[in-house]
Amino acid sequence: EAWSDLMGHAQLIRIEPTGFTGASDPRADGAALGF
């Protein structure tokens, strides 16, 4: 199996002076959300 969904998933919000960047593990059902 190339990957296992039993391992942890990650989401990220990077905050920089020029703006925000969001990323999400495509294997997960979640999303990186911020306000």
C-alpha positions, 0 to 999 in steps of 0.5 A: 500500500502506497500510504495508510490513512491510519497515520496522522494527517496535517493541515497548515496555515502559514502567516506571513507579512504578505498574506496567508497560505493554507495547505491540507493533506489530500488523504484527509477529509479536513481542510485548513481554515482560518479567520 
